[in-house]
Amino acid sequence: MRVLNVAVSGLVVGVLLATVTVAADKYTEPVIEQRDLDHWSFRAISRPKPPSDESNPVDAFLLHRLNEEVGLDEFASEADAETLLRRLTFTLTGLPPTLDQRIEFEKIGFEAMVDRLLESPHYGERQAQHWLDLARFAETDGFEHDKVRPEAWRYRDWVIDAFNRDLPYDRFIALQIAGDELAPDDPTERPATGFLFAGPDMPDINLEAERRHTVLNEITGTVSGAVLGLTMGCAQCHDHKSDPVSHADYFRFRAFFENLEIPKKNKSLPYFISEKGQEHSPAYLYARGDFRDPGPELEPAFIKVLNPAAASPQPEPAAHSSGYRSELATWLASPERPLVARVAANRLWMQDFGKPIVGTPSDFGILGDRPTHPELLDWLATELIRNNWSMKSFHRMLVTSRAWRQASKSSDVAPGWQIRLSEDPGNRWFSRFPRRRLSG
């Protein structure tokens, strides 16, 4: 067995950096540099002060940039009541307003209708659509055989229920990664880990080692993309070409899932996960990502550029598992992680406004888009955390803002409308409500 040799090369900006050299494979892990830590999305989240005394701070941040970039000091006029109700029901429940809702809206008003829709069971169904897309959910295996997964619906229904009961986002993430360890005595939370096995699979593949390798890679890429907004899959075969994520980083992160039990040939992935036992399975750095070429043995570890304190997992084995996934879930859900709250805030904003603050929601890395409103994004991320990661509270804040209630079109004689169209043609600065297609 070739063991990874680690030589400590120095202490830089308070971060313990290591040069990892594998004599057999001639691999040297790149050192994290200050410029890597300085990338906007890897910095600690600040809480900027709103630039004005607007009742909704969202409006304050947007108006400030609108004035700076376009020269306008006011939003577009508010959309008419019929448009607002239709926009509201489609955003929160994915459905057009019913006749009863139209009558009710006239009686109780806008904000009360927001609360009614947030309590509707259709709210969870609509919000689950967004997440299940990220979770690559399907009720079949995919590929040429595309066998039905008869119990996949259990994970889907758990996601819907989680949104309807406003499960805090940090807990929502943690249970999907390690619900069997974090809530072992609660059978209602058991389907949460279906997230890990929701992706495509080839149960009929001849080599079980190849299937296992592919499934674990797919889990790693999904967790990093959906939760962290990082394209870690690029590091399967080599150090990431643009982001400070090394080849070893990738397989250390994948090692958190190494103990998962993968079914035998021709058996579909189950709706829940299980581990091989308390003793964690060995993990390796696979040369060029080839499952037939295992290199040095690795221990599970957090991504270096996001772990400036150089913390190491300290798992406590559960009844039938190693406890490593609980460590990862706790690390991800910590308010100290700069990416998780920023990525979540950006996705929730995109659901309500139809366009994100960061134009690449699953890529907050070096090649991803920079935020159009960085101060607003950080404020939103801290607000999500301060409100106990409540997604319903977050949606309520956004849809009750003046910015969200703006008209999306107007006549040529409306005050300032031509300025909005000429100076902000792509609506980058939210000078009006973004027009968008309805989703299926």
C-alpha positions as CSV (number, residue, x, y, z in Angstrom):
1,M,0.0,0.0,0.0
2,R,1.3,3.4,-0.9
3,V,0.7,5.9,1.9
4,L,0.3,9.6,1.4
5,N,3.4,11.5,2.7
6,V,2.6,14.9,4.0
7,A,5.4,17.5,4.6
8,V,4.4,20.8,6.3
9,S,5.8,23.6,4.2
10,G,4.8,26.6,6.3
11,L,2.2,28.8,7.8
12,V,0.7,31.4,5.5
13,V,-1.8,34.0,6.4
14,G,-2.8,31.9,9.4
15,V,-3.6,28.9,7.3
16,L,-1.7,25.6,7.7
17,L,-0.6,24.6,4.2
18,A,0.8,21.3,3.2
19,T,2.7,20.0,0.2
20,V,1.5,16.5,-0.6
21,T,4.0,14.4,-2.5
22,V,3.4,10.9,-3.8
23,A,6.7,9.4,-4.9
24,A,5.1,6.6,-6.8
25,D,2.9,8.8,-8.9
26,K,5.0,12.0,-8.9
27,Y,2.0,14.0,-7.7
28,T,2.5,17.2,-5.7
29,E,-0.6,18.9,-4.4
30,P,-0.6,22.6,-5.1
31,V,-0.4,25.0,-2.2
32,I,-3.3,27.3,-1.3
33,E,-2.2,30.9,-2.0
34,Q,-3.5,34.2,-0.7
35,R,-5.0,35.0,-4.1
36,D,-7.1,31.8,-3.8
37,L,-8.4,32.8,-0.4
38,D,-9.2,36.3,-1.7
39,H,-11.7,35.1,-4.3
40,W,-15.0,36.9,-3.4
41,S,-17.0,33.7,-2.7
42,F,-14.4,32.2,-0.5
43,R,-14.2,35.2,1.9
44,A,-16.1,35.3,5.1
45,I,-19.6,36.6,4.8
46,S,-20.0,40.2,6.1
47,R,-23.3,41.9,7.0
48,P,-23.3,45.3,5.2
49,K,-25.5,48.0,6.5
50,P,-28.5,48.8,4.2
51,P,-27.7,52.1,2.3
52,S,-31.0,53.7,3.3
53,D,-33.9,53.4,5.7
54,E,-36.3,51.5,3.4
55,S,-38.7,49.4,5.3
56,N,-37.5,46.4,3.4
57,P,-33.6,46.3,3.2
58,V,-33.9,44.5,-0.2
59,D,-35.3,47.7,-1.7
60,A,-32.6,49.8,-0.1
61,F,-29.7,47.8,-1.7
62,L,-31.4,47.6,-5.1
63,L,-32.4,51.3,-5.2
64,H,-28.8,52.2,-4.3
65,R,-27.3,50.3,-7.3
66,L,-30.2,51.4,-9.5
67,N,-29.3,55.0,-8.8
68,E,-25.5,54.4,-9.2
69,E,-25.8,52.5,-12.5
70,V,-28.9,53.9,-14.2
71,G,-29.5,57.2,-12.5
72,L,-33.0,56.4,-11.3
73,D,-33.9,56.9,-7.7
74,E,-37.2,55.1,-7.8
75,F,-38.6,51.7,-8.8
76,A,-41.1,51.3,-11.6
77,S,-44.7,51.7,-10.6
78,E,-46.4,48.7,-8.8
79,A,-48.0,46.1,-11.0
80,D,-51.8,45.9,-11.0
81,A,-53.6,43.6,-8.6
82,E,-54.4,40.9,-11.1
83,T,-50.8,40.7,-12.3
84,L,-49.5,40.6,-8.7
85,L,-51.9,37.8,-7.7
86,R,-50.9,35.8,-10.8
87,R,-47.2,36.4,-10.2
88,L,-47.6,35.5,-6.5
89,T,-49.4,32.2,-7.0
90,F,-47.1,31.0,-9.9
91,T,-44.0,31.9,-7.8
92,L,-45.0,30.3,-4.5
93,T,-47.2,27.4,-5.7
94,G,-46.6,27.0,-9.4
95,L,-50.3,27.3,-10.1
96,P,-52.6,30.0,-11.6
97,P,-54.9,31.8,-9.1
98,T,-58.3,30.2,-8.6
99,L,-61.6,32.1,-8.7
100,D,-61.8,31.7,-4.9
101,Q,-58.3,33.1,-4.5
102,R,-59.2,36.2,-6.6
103,I,-62.2,36.9,-4.4
104,E,-60.1,36.3,-1.3
105,F,-57.3,38.5,-2.5
106,E,-59.7,41.5,-2.8
107,K,-60.8,40.9,0.8
108,I,-57.6,40.2,2.7
109,G,-55.0,42.1,0.6
110,F,-51.5,41.2,-0.6
111,E,-49.5,40.4,2.5
112,A,-52.2,38.2,4.0
113,M,-52.4,36.3,0.7
114,V,-48.6,35.7,0.8
115,D,-49.1,34.1,4.2
116,R,-52.0,31.9,2.9
117,L,-49.9,30.7,-0.1
118,L,-46.9,29.9,2.1
119,E,-49.1,27.7,4.2
120,S,-50.6,26.0,1.1
121,P,-49.5,22.3,0.5
122,H,-48.9,23.4,-3.1
123,Y,-46.0,25.6,-1.8
124,G,-44.0,22.6,-0.9
125,E,-44.7,20.9,-4.2
126,R,-43.5,24.0,-6.1
127,Q,-40.4,24.5,-4.1
128,A,-39.5,20.8,-4.3
129,Q,-39.4,21.1,-8.1
130,H,-36.5,23.4,-7.8
131,W,-34.5,21.3,-5.4
132,L,-35.3,17.9,-7.1
133,D,-33.8,19.3,-10.3
134,L,-30.6,19.9,-8.4
135,A,-30.8,16.5,-6.7
136,R,-31.0,14.9,-10.2
137,F,-34.2,13.1,-9.0
138,A,-35.9,10.6,-11.2
139,E,-38.0,7.5,-10.6
140,T,-35.9,5.4,-12.9
141,D,-32.2,4.4,-13.1
142,G,-31.6,6.2,-16.4
143,F,-29.4,4.9,-19.3
144,E,-30.5,2.2,-21.7
145,H,-32.3,-0.1,-19.3
146,D,-33.9,2.7,-17.3
147,K,-35.4,0.4,-14.6
148,V,-38.1,1.8,-12.4
149,R,-37.2,2.7,-8.8
150,P,-40.4,1.8,-7.1
151,E,-39.7,3.6,-3.8
152,A,-38.0,6.7,-5.2
153,W,-41.2,8.7,-4.4
154,R,-40.4,8.5,-0.7
155,Y,-37.5,10.9,-1.1
156,R,-39.6,13.2,-3.3
157,D,-42.4,13.3,-0.7
158,W,-39.9,14.0,2.0
159,V,-38.6,17.0,0.1
160,I,-42.1,18.3,-0.4
161,D,-42.9,17.8,3.3
162,A,-39.6,19.5,4.4
163,F,-40.5,22.7,2.5
164,N,-44.1,22.7,3.8
165,R,-43.0,22.4,7.4
166,D,-40.3,25.0,6.8
167,L,-37.4,22.8,7.8
168,P,-34.4,25.1,8.3
169,Y,-32.2,25.0,5.3
170,D,-29.1,23.9,7.3
171,R,-31.0,21.0,8.7
172,F,-32.5,20.3,5.3
173,I,-29.0,19.8,3.9
174,A,-27.7,17.9,6.9
175,L,-30.4,15.3,6.9
176,Q,-29.9,14.6,3.2
177,I,-26.3,13.9,3.7
178,A,-26.5,12.1,7.1
179,G,-30.1,11.7,8.2
180,D,-29.5,8.1,9.2
181,E,-26.8,9.2,11.7
182,L,-28.3,12.5,12.8
183,A,-31.9,11.2,13.4
184,P,-31.5,7.4,13.7
185,D,-34.7,7.0,15.7
186,D,-37.0,9.1,13.5
187,P,-38.3,7.0,10.6
188,T,-40.0,10.1,9.0
189,E,-36.5,11.5,8.3
190,R,-35.1,8.3,6.9
191,P,-36.0,9.0,3.2
192,A,-33.9,12.2,3.3
193,T,-30.7,10.4,2.4
194,G,-32.3,9.4,-0.8
195,F,-30.6,12.6,-2.1
196,L,-27.3,10.7,-2.2
197,F,-28.7,7.9,-4.4
198,A,-31.1,9.9,-6.5
199,G,-28.7,10.2,-9.5
200,P,-28.5,8.0,-12.6
201,D,-27.0,4.5,-12.3
202,M,-26.2,1.4,-14.4
203,P,-27.1,-1.6,-12.1
204,D,-26.3,-4.0,-14.9
205,I,-22.6,-2.9,-15.3
206,N,-20.3,-5.9,-15.3
207,L,-17.6,-4.5,-13.0
208,E,-18.9,-3.7,-9.5
209,A,-15.8,-1.6,-8.7
210,E,-16.5,0.6,-11.7
211,R,-20.2,1.1,-10.7
212,R,-19.2,2.0,-7.2
213,H,-16.6,4.4,-8.5
214,T,-19.1,6.1,-10.8
215,V,-21.8,6.4,-8.1
216,L,-19.4,7.9,-5.5
217,N,-18.1,10.4,-8.1
218,E,-21.7,11.3,-9.0
219,I,-22.5,11.9,-5.3
220,T,-19.4,14.0,-4.8
221,G,-20.2,16.2,-7.8
222,T,-23.8,16.7,-6.8
223,V,-23.1,17.7,-3.2
224,S,-20.4,20.1,-4.2
225,G,-22.5,21.7,-7.0
226,A,-25.9,21.9,-5.3
227,V,-24.7,22.8,-1.8
228,L,-21.3,24.6,-2.3
229,G,-21.7,25.9,-5.9
230,L,-18.4,24.4,-6.9
231,T,-17.6,22.4,-10.0
232,M,-15.5,19.9,-8.1
233,G,-16.1,17.2,-10.7
234,C,-13.3,18.8,-12.7
235,A,-10.8,17.5,-10.2
236,Q,-11.6,13.8,-10.6
237,C,-8.7,13.4,-13.0
238,H,-6.4,16.3,-12.2
239,D,-6.0,19.5,-10.1
240,H,-8.9,21.9,-11.0
241,K,-7.7,24.1,-13.9
242,S,-9.2,27.3,-12.4
243,D,-10.4,26.8,-8.8
244,P,-8.1,26.0,-5.8
245,V,-9.4,22.4,-5.6
246,S,-6.8,19.8,-6.0
247,H,-7.0,16.2,-7.2
248,A,-6.4,15.1,-3.6
249,D,-9.0,17.5,-2.4
250,Y,-11.6,15.8,-4.6
251,F,-10.9,12.3,-3.3
252,R,-10.6,13.4,0.3
253,F,-14.0,14.9,0.0
254,R,-15.3,11.8,-1.8
255,A,-13.9,9.7,1.1
256,F,-16.8,10.9,3.4
257,F,-19.0,8.7,1.3
258,E,-16.6,5.8,0.9
259,N,-18.4,3.6,3.4
260,L,-21.7,3.6,1.6
261,E,-23.2,0.2,0.7
262,I,-23.8,-0.1,-3.0
263,P,-26.3,-2.9,-4.1
264,K,-25.2,-5.9,-6.0
265,K,-25.4,-6.2,-9.7
266,N,-28.9,-5.7,-11.3
267,K,-30.2,-4.2,-8.0
268,S,-31.3,-0.5,-8.2
269,L,-30.0,2.0,-5.7
270,P,-32.4,2.2,-2.7
271,Y,-34.4,5.2,-1.6
272,F,-32.2,5.4,1.6
273,I,-28.6,4.7,2.2
274,S,-26.7,2.4,4.6
275,E,-23.1,1.9,5.4
276,K,-20.9,-1.2,5.6
277,G,-20.3,-0.7,9.4
278,Q,-18.6,1.4,11.9
279,E,-15.1,0.9,10.5
280,H,-14.6,3.3,7.7
281,S,-13.5,1.8,4.3
282,P,-10.2,2.9,2.9
283,A,-10.2,5.6,0.3
284,Y,-7.6,6.3,-2.4
285,L,-6.4,9.0,-4.8
286,Y,-7.1,7.4,-8.2
287,A,-4.5,8.3,-10.7
288,R,-6.2,10.3,-13.6
289,G,-9.5,9.3,-12.0
290,D,-9.1,5.7,-13.1
291,F,-10.8,3.2,-10.7
292,R,-8.3,0.6,-11.8
293,D,-5.3,2.7,-10.7
294,P,-5.7,3.4,-6.9
295,G,-2.8,5.6,-5.6
296,P,-2.1,6.6,-2.0
297,E,-4.6,6.0,0.7
298,L,-6.4,9.2,1.9
299,E,-8.5,10.1,5.0
300,P,-11.7,12.1,4.7
301,A,-11.0,15.8,4.9
302,F,-12.7,19.1,4.2
303,I,-11.8,21.2,1.2
304,K,-8.7,23.2,2.0
305,V,-9.6,26.6,0.6
306,L,-12.8,26.5,2.7
307,N,-11.2,25.2,5.8
308,P,-8.8,28.0,6.9
309,A,-8.7,26.7,10.5
310,A,-7.3,23.4,9.2
311,A,-10.0,21.5,11.2
312,S,-10.1,17.8,10.8
313,P,-13.1,15.5,11.0
314,Q,-13.5,13.9,14.5
315,P,-16.3,11.3,13.8
316,E,-18.1,9.4,16.4
317,P,-19.2,6.1,15.0
318,A,-23.0,5.5,15.0
319,A,-24.7,2.2,15.5
320,H,-24.1,1.0,11.9
321,S,-21.9,3.7,10.3
322,S,-18.6,5.5,10.7
323,G,-20.0,8.9,11.6
324,Y,-18.0,10.7,8.9
325,R,-21.1,11.9,7.0
326,S,-22.4,13.6,10.2
327,E,-19.1,15.4,10.4
328,L,-19.4,16.6,6.8
329,A,-23.1,17.7,7.3
330,T,-22.1,19.7,10.4
331,W,-19.2,21.3,8.6
332,L,-21.3,22.3,5.6
333,A,-24.2,23.6,7.7
334,S,-22.0,25.8,9.8
335,P,-22.6,29.6,9.4
336,E,-18.9,29.9,9.1
337,R,-19.0,28.3,5.6
338,P,-19.0,31.2,3.2
339,L,-20.5,29.3,0.2
340,V,-23.5,27.5,1.6
341,A,-25.5,30.5,2.7
342,R,-24.5,32.5,-0.4
343,V,-25.4,29.8,-2.8
344,A,-28.8,29.1,-1.0
345,A,-29.6,32.9,-1.0
346,N,-28.8,33.2,-4.7
347,R,-31.0,30.2,-5.6
348,L,-34.0,31.4,-3.5
349,W,-33.6,34.9,-5.1
350,M,-33.6,33.3,-8.6
351,Q,-36.8,31.4,-7.8
352,D,-38.7,34.6,-6.8
353,F,-37.2,37.1,-9.2
354,G,-36.6,34.8,-12.2
355,K,-32.9,35.8,-12.5
356,P,-30.1,35.3,-10.0
357,I,-27.7,37.8,-8.5
358,V,-24.8,35.4,-9.4
359,G,-25.5,34.4,-13.0
360,T,-23.9,30.9,-12.5
361,P,-25.8,29.5,-9.6
362,S,-23.8,26.2,-9.5
363,D,-20.4,27.8,-10.1
364,F,-19.2,30.3,-7.5
365,G,-15.6,29.6,-8.6
366,I,-13.1,31.6,-10.5
367,L,-14.7,31.2,-13.9
368,G,-18.2,31.8,-12.5
369,D,-20.0,35.1,-12.8
370,R,-19.4,37.8,-10.2
371,P,-22.5,39.0,-8.3
372,T,-24.3,42.1,-9.7
373,H,-25.1,43.1,-6.1
374,P,-22.4,41.7,-3.8
375,E,-23.5,43.7,-0.7
376,L,-27.1,42.6,-1.1
377,L,-26.0,38.9,-1.6
378,D,-24.0,39.0,1.6
379,W,-26.8,40.7,3.5
380,L,-29.3,38.1,2.2
381,A,-27.0,35.2,3.3
382,T,-26.6,36.6,6.8
383,E,-30.4,37.2,7.0
384,L,-31.1,33.6,6.1
385,I,-28.8,32.5,8.9
386,R,-30.2,35.0,11.4
387,N,-33.8,33.8,10.7
388,N,-32.8,30.2,11.6
389,W,-32.4,29.4,7.9
390,S,-36.1,29.7,7.4
391,M,-36.9,29.5,3.7
392,K,-40.5,30.7,4.1
393,S,-39.4,33.8,5.9
394,F,-36.9,34.4,3.1
395,H,-39.5,34.1,0.4
396,R,-41.9,36.4,2.3
397,M,-39.2,39.1,2.6
398,L,-38.5,39.0,-1.1
399,V,-42.1,38.9,-2.5
400,T,-43.2,41.7,-0.2
401,S,-40.5,44.0,-1.4
402,R,-41.3,47.0,-3.6
403,A,-38.8,45.7,-6.1
404,W,-40.7,42.4,-6.5
405,R,-44.0,44.2,-6.9
406,Q,-42.8,46.3,-9.8
407,A,-44.5,46.3,-13.1
408,S,-42.6,44.4,-15.8
409,K,-43.9,46.4,-18.8
410,S,-45.5,49.8,-19.3
411,S,-46.6,52.2,-22.0
412,D,-44.1,54.6,-23.7
413,V,-45.5,57.5,-21.8
414,A,-44.9,56.1,-18.3
415,P,-42.4,58.3,-16.4
416,G,-38.8,57.0,-16.7
417,W,-39.8,53.9,-18.6
418,Q,-37.7,54.7,-21.6
419,I,-34.7,55.3,-19.4
420,R,-35.2,51.9,-17.8
421,L,-35.2,50.3,-21.2
422,S,-32.3,52.2,-22.7
423,E,-30.0,52.4,-19.7
424,D,-30.8,48.9,-18.3
425,P,-31.8,46.9,-21.4
426,G,-31.0,43.5,-19.8
427,N,-32.6,44.5,-16.5
428,R,-29.3,43.8,-14.8
429,W,-30.1,46.4,-12.1
430,F,-33.8,45.3,-11.6
431,S,-35.2,48.6,-12.9
432,R,-38.4,46.7,-13.5
433,F,-39.7,43.2,-12.7
434,P,-38.0,40.6,-14.9
435,R,-40.3,39.0,-17.4
436,R,-40.0,35.2,-17.5
437,R,-41.5,32.1,-19.1
438,L,-43.6,29.9,-16.9
439,S,-42.1,26.5,-16.2
440,G,-44.0,23.2,-16.7
